[in-house]
Amino acid sequence: MRAYWQLTLAQLRIFARNKQVLFFTLLFPVILMLALGSFVGGGNTMSLTAGIVDKDDTGQSKDLIALFDENEGIETSEYSSVKEGKQAVENGDIQLLIEIPKGYGDSIEARDGAFSVPVYYNEKNLTTAELGLTVVNGVIDQYSKELAGYEPLVTVEKVGIEALNIRYIDFLVPGIVAMMIMSNNMNGVAGQISAWRERGILRRMQGTRLKASTFIAAQITARLFLNGTQALLVVLIANLIFDINVAGSWLALIFFIVLGTLAFMALGFIIAGMAKNPESAGPIAGFVSFPLLFLGGVFFPINNMPDFIQPIVKILPIAHLASALRETMNLGTSIMALGTETLILGAWLVGGFMIASWVFKWE
């Protein structure tokens, strides 16, 4: 136990003495968050796709569909049933589903009050949903005014959670935290272990009574402390500047930070075992991590990516880590409801350390 604490403190001292490590692990993600949040945090460049189910099948309903077809900001497609359209929303094929109920045309002709048009959206992708609801509401409102001289005859009925207002910065901050965890552990572990092996530090450790499990446990503890401090710093700064709040449990947030740290540390040990020297460890880690930044949903929603990439994206550890952090921070989802994310990250953790134990070399 004494060796474990000494190694943990030694690793923390190494972090503290290396100003480059402190900058890139603590300040760079904060600077990146501030830059992206300030310049694009208030905007949204995501495309809007909407499905339409016409249960009324009248001239009035077709006129309404034509308005959506003419709008350049919306890409529409028709579905034969609400069930089919809802499934498309859940799968991410469309972001909204507009239902024109039976009796719509009769209500417009009779002008007997506002007629409600349900619009279904994915509660787990509120960034695009809020944008889409605004566009749809504008189209319907303008159409209603033209029909009745500014007396609304058609209104939008939002079906979903209306209390939450997710901005791009709300989407971005959990992604930044996931990116930090990946970079600190996968890239950091690979580079450091390779350097220690080349300098003979690992060989000298192996010649002592030090157990490999003690060495790895100390590495894990030190990096958990570093990641926890870093994540807390990012969230606090985001709260101070962008008014970001953690809607869910802090324990759930800490759980996924720990799970993500362990999973990416396992990948870092694999790269360290494969790399012949520190010079090759860096490029290998970069070759692996660079695509993950774009395929893992760190900066952009996964649902907006091409269909042929989706099967690959859905097994990546960073995609599920970013999703779990967003669910916890933005929607307040409990750990029990995030079983898929927990299972996949756990599989990467177990599988990663099994492979790492096979390829790891002390010298």
Secondary structure, DSSP 8 states (H G I E B T S, - for coil): -HHHHHHHHHHHHHHHH-HHHHIIIIIHHHHHHHHHHHHHTT-----EEEEEEESS-SHHHHHHHHHHHH-TTEEEEE-S-HHHHHHHHHHTS-SEEEEE-TTHHHHHHHT-S-EEEEEEE-TT-HHHHHHHHHHHHHHHHHHHHHHHTS---EEEEEES--S----HHHHHHHHHHHHHHHIIIIIHHHHHHHHHHHTTHHHHHHTSS--HHHHHHHHHHHHHHHHHHHHHHHHHHHHHHH-----S-HHHHHHHHHHHHHHHHHHHHHHHHH-SSHHHHHHHHHHHHHHHHHHTTSSS-GGGS-GGGHHHHTT-HHHHHHHHHHIIIII---GGGGHHHHHHHHHHHHHHHHHHHHH----
